Amino acid sequence: MTPIVFVTGGNRGIGLEIVRGFAKEGCKVLLGCRNEEDGEQAIEDIVGADVQVIEMDLSNDQQVEDTIVRAEAVYGRIDVLVNNAGVMDDADWQDLDVSKIKHSMQVHVNGAFTLIKQLLPGMLERNYGRIINMSSGWGSFHEGMEGPLAYAVSKAALNALTLNLANSIDDDKNVQINSMCPGWVHTRMGGRDAPKSPEEGAETAVWLGLQEEDGPNGKFFRDKTEIEW
């Protein structure tokens, strides 16, 4: 079976490299992004692969639900979901408006959950599915929750969502839900001083998406190695 993959925030940075990575593995890929033209431009050099662009806005839950219906109709199903889309608000708590926290939670947690809620039932019914949530060490209690408040708290909540949902999966089901940290990556969000390339940041997501039946569930990874929450 050729996996069908849906990647949010797939038009640049790590997301685009995740799209490339799955395409190189022969997967059919749906690239989710806020602007269809940006997505089409991003995939111009991905030659010989089956990649389709899906316009979506994670800030609107109803639109997300409607988009997933359209996305599933393209190939008939979605086997792998990568919740990669993210926002970075680096304001200190003294200067942070509550609306900014709400926006970070909407993109990182609410939007991700809306997608999972739409797709997980089909994965369970078909007895095959992989969900990868793009988190961060900045949202890790083990690493001190050292990131900017809105970003760190929303990523920690995404980790909690990951573990709670993974615990709900019966052991006999071939469905896996995991979080990952890409590390400090040279992207628009990570900045030019970051030591890792987007390609390196994407590797763990592709690796998790192509895990065999006995692969991990309810775990947190960086560089294909399990780390603490």
Secondary structure, DSSP 4 states (H G I P E B T S, - for coil): ---EEEEETTTSHHHHHHHHHHHHTT-EEEEEES-HHHHHHHTTT-TTS-EEEEE--TT-HHHHHHHHHHHHHHHS---EEEE---------GGG--HHHHHHHHIIIIIHHHHHHHHHHHHHHHHT-EEEEEE--GGG-TTTT--S-HHHHHHHHHHHHHHHHHHHTS-TTS-EEEEEE---SBSSTTT-TT-SB-HHHHHHHHHHHHT--TT---S-EEETTEEE--
